[in-house]
Amino acid sequence: MKRDLKVLIIPLDWGLGHATRCVPLIQYMLKLGWKVSMAGEGKTANLLSAEFPELPMLYIKGYRISYPKKGWLFIPKIILQIPKIIASIVREHFWLKQEMKIHGWDLVISDNRYGLFTHKAKTIMITHQLNLISGLGKPVDLILRKITYLFVQRYNTCWVPDTEDSLNISGKLSHPNKLPNKVEYIGPISRMEKSDIAEKNTVLLLLSGPEPQRTILEEKVVAQVKEIHETFICIRGLPADEVKKTNVKNIQFINYVSAKDLSKYIQESKMVVCRSGYSTVMDLIKLQKKALMIPTPGQTEQEYLGKRFKELNWFIIQEQQDLDLQHGIEKCLLSTNMIPALKFDMFCKAIERFSIQYFGA
């Protein structure tokens, strides 16, 4: 297998989940001796640079999508930003065209960024959203799927971070009745490492995600935590130097932690309170940890996943507007949820197969 491949990895900047699931891929490629570069901006770039300070980080402007305070405005606000999304796709395509002249990468890996295809290198799209859920009905979803496929098929292959069989995480998001060409299911991906850590009597509040909904959920949770006789640790997903809250006796606030420390905090806790974001779900499944999940209001993907996990009896789900933290925690701790045991190393074989197919042994 060729050991000196030059690789560029660029995750989408809608939340940190796209970046976190790239971490195991980068780790394995470095193990193979490949030369990896990364690109991004803001929190996405900061997270990857913190994990891999020795690797080059190039600047590329993100999509910079903004979210509403009211959940019912989520879809209308996204629709209004479609011109911005299209402009971002066009801009990143020409960015890659120029940067290829300088760096000459052999392989470009895009996590949910649609403009990073080129004939000058082999390309991979990573996505679990083959079947977008618009909330506007099946005809609109079908149109969006056709548009998605037009972009996906410009890449040499599409990697789906899920299993292909019926025991899968994403449901119809990644398992439409018709697939685009060259799709490979590479199994779930998580940067978490399961270890023999003793469980403590703490509840972990994992309150990352896009603003303003991150802060709205934090304020709702903090208001209710004061009346609950539990010890909480709150990881806020904010820059490390931002001022921390210190006015709640039974909460320890932490702005940011490394992947290693986050894995430790999750495993030490008796349960987790979090969003139903896809990457967070993969982390919790890998660590086999009970959770109360609160989908981001109006975010159709998280709402769908929440309903799916409730039906499958994997996690406890509450709507943000009806949040009853004490009841949710009690129900979660007493639950007999059947979290599936899935394989989290399938992506290694996918990387090796792609390397052999396109670059030779």
N, C-alpha and C positions, 0 to 999 in steps of 0.2 A: 504494500500500500504506500502510495506517495506520502512523504512525511513533511514536505515543505510547502503545502498549499497555503496560499494567501487568501484569507477569508474576511469578509466584512459582515457584521451582524448589526441590524438596525430594527429595534422594536418600536411599535406605535407608542405614542405618549398619552393615550387615554387611560389614566390610572397607571399603577406600577406593575400590574400583573403580567403584561406583555414582556416587561424587562426581567422580572424575577424568573419566569420560566425559561428565559434564554440562558440563565446562569449555568445549569447543568450541561447544556449543549456546549457552551464555551469551555467549561472545565474538561469535558471529554475531548474536545478538539485540541486543546493544549496538551493533553495527555498523549495524543497521537502525534504531537510534534508540529502541528499546524501553526501558522502565524496569523493571529486573530487581531483584527481592528474592530472598533465599535464606533457607533455614531448616535447622536441624540442631542437633547438639550434639557435644561431644567432638572426636575426630580429624576427623570429617567436616566439622564447622563450621570447624575450624582450617584445614583444607586449602583450602576454598573462600574463606575470608577472606584467606588468604595470596595466593591467585590474584587476588582481586578486593577489595582492602582498601577501595575506595571504595563498595562496594555494601552495603546494609543486610542484616544477618544476624539473623534472628529465632530465638528459642529454641523448639525442639520436642523433646520427649523421644524418644529412639530406642527401638528394639525391645530393645536390650541383651541379645542372645542370647549365652549362654556356651557354650564348646566344651570337650569332654573331652580328657584327655591321651591316652587310648587311642582309636585310630581306630574300633574295632568298637563303641564306645559312642556314636559320633556320632549315628546315627539315633535310638536310644533317648533320648538326652538332648534332642534336638530335639523328639521326641514329648512328653516331659514338660513342655516349655516352650510347647506349643500354647496353653494358657490365657493365658499371658503375651502371645503373639503376637496372639491374638484381642482381648485387652484393649488392646493397642497400636493395633490397627486402629480399634477403637471410639473410643479416646481421640483419635487424630489426626483422625478425622472430625469430632468435636465441636470440636476445636481450630480446624480450618479454618472451621467454621461461625461461630465467634466472631470469628476474625481477619478474615473477609470483611466483617463489619460495620464494621470499623475501616479496612481498606485498600482494599476494593473492587477486587480484581484482576480483570483481564479474562481471564487465562489462568493455569491452575495446571498445572504439569508435575511429575508424580511418577515418580521412578525406583524402581520395585519397592516402593513403599509403597501398600497396597491401600485405605486409607481416605480418600484425598484426592480424593474426587469431590463435586461440588456442582452444583446447578442455577443458582447465582448467577454462574457463570463457565464458560468452556469449559475442558475438562480433557483432558490427555494422560497416558497411562500408558506409560512406557518399560520394556520387559522383553525379555530373551532367553530367558525361562523359561516359555514357553507349555506345555511338556510337562515337568512336574516328574518327576525320577527319584528315587523314594523309597528304592530298594534293597529294598523289601518285596514286589515283584512287580507285574505289569501291572494286576491288579484295583485295587490301592491307587493306582497311578499314574493310572488312569482316574478314580477318585473325586477325586483331587487336581486333575486337569485340569478337571473339571466345576466344582469350587469356584473355581479360578482364573478360569475364564471368567465365572462369575457376577459377580466383582468387576471384571474387565477390561471387561466390556460396560457397566458403569456410567459409563465414561469416553467422551468424544466420539470418541476414536480411540486405538489402541494402536500405538506405534512400536517396531519390532523392529530393533535395531542389528546388522543382518546383511543379506546379499544374499538375494534370493528364489530364485535359480536353484540348480543343483546344486553349483556352486563356492561353497560357503558355509562359515562357521566353525563354527557351533553344531550342525549336524546335526539330529538329532531333537528337540533341546531347543527349537528355534524353528521346526521344520518338521513339526508333527504332521499326521496324515492329515485332520484336520478343524480348521479355524481358527475362532476367534470372529469376530464381526462387526467391521468397521471396522479391520482390521489393515493396516498399511503397513510394508514393509521399507524402512528408510531408509539401508541400507549401514552398514558398520562405522564406529566413531567412535574417534578417538584424539586426545589433546592433544599428542602428540609431533609435532615438526616435523623432517622429513628435510632435512639440509643437507650441504654438502661438507666433512666433517670427517675428518681423517686417522686411520686406525685405529692404535691402540697395542697393545703386547704385554701386555694385561691381560685378566683374566677378571672380569666383573662379577657379584657375588653380590647378587641383588635379593631380600631376605628380609623382605618386608612380609607382612601378613596377620593374621588373628585369633590371639589368644593362647588357650591356651598353645602351640599348634602352631608359631607363629612362632619362639619361643625354643627349642623342642625341635629344630627344623630347624637353627637357627643353631648350637646346641651340637654337633650331629652334623657339620655342615659344617666348623666351626672345628677340631674334633678331627682331621679328615682333611686339612685344608688344610696343616697343619704339615709333612706328609710329601710335599707336592707342590711341585715346582719351577716354580711359576708366580707371577706377581704378581697379587694380588687386590685389588679394591675392593669393600667390603661396604656397601651402602645398606640400613639396618636398618628403615626405616619407623617410627621412634620419635620422640617429641618431641625438638626440637633441644637442649634443655637437659639431657637425661638423660645420665648418665655413660657415656662411651665406653670400649670395650675397647681396650687398648693393648699387650697382652701377646703378640701374634702378629706376628712380624717381617715376614711377607710379605702381611699384610692391612692396608689402610687402611680404618678404620671411619668411616662417615659416618651420622649418625642420620636426617637429613631433607634433601632437596634440592627445589628448585622444579621445575616441569615443564620449564622451559628447560634447567636443569642436568641433570636426569635424562635428557632427550633426548640431551644432549651425552655423558654418561657411557655410555649404551647404544651410541651410534654409535662412540665411541672404542674400546670393548672389542672383542675378537675373538670373544667369545661371552658369553652370559648364563646364569646358573644361577638358576632362579626357580620359583614355583608355576605351575600351569596355570589360574590364574584368568582369566576371560573378558576383562577389560579389559587385563590384562597381555599376553594373546595378541594382542589387537588392536594394541597398541603395537608388539610385536615384528614383526608382519606388516607394519605400515606402514613400519617402519624396515628391514625385510628382514634381520633379525639372527638368526643361529644361536643355539639355546638348548637347554640341558638342563633339562627340566621335571620337577618332583617334586610330583605331586598331593597335596593335603592329605589325610591318611588318613581314610577314612570319609566325606569330602565327596563325595557321589555325582556331583555335576555335574563337579567337577574330575577325578574318576577316569574318567568317561565321556569328557571332552574329551581326557584323556591317551591313552586307548586309540584314540580317533579320529585324533589327530595322528600317533600311531605307525603306524597303518594307512595313512594318507595320505602318510607319509614327509615330514612338515613339520618335526617336531622330534624330538629324542632324549628318551625318557621313562624314568625310573627310579622305583621305589617307595621311599618313605622308609625303610621297614624294611630294604631291601636296598641302601641307598645305597652306591655305590662311586664316589666323586667323581672319582678319577683316571681310572678306566676310562671314566666318562661324559664327561669333558672330552676325552679322547683320541678317543673315538668321535664326539663332536660336531664337533671340529675337522676330522676326516677325512671327515665325512659329505658326501653330495651331496643333502641335503634340498632339496626343491622347494617353497619357501615361495611361495604364490600372490601375485600382484600384484593388489590390489583397489582400488577407488575409495573414497576416504575423504572425499568432499565431497558425497555424495548427500543428506545431512541438510539442507544449505542449501536445496535445492529443496523438501524436505518442509516445512520451516518456512514458506517462501514460499507453498506450496500451501495449507497450513492457514490462514495469515493471510488469503489471498484468499477461501477458502471460507467462513470464519466471521466475518471482520471487513470484507470488501470491499477493493477496490483503494485 
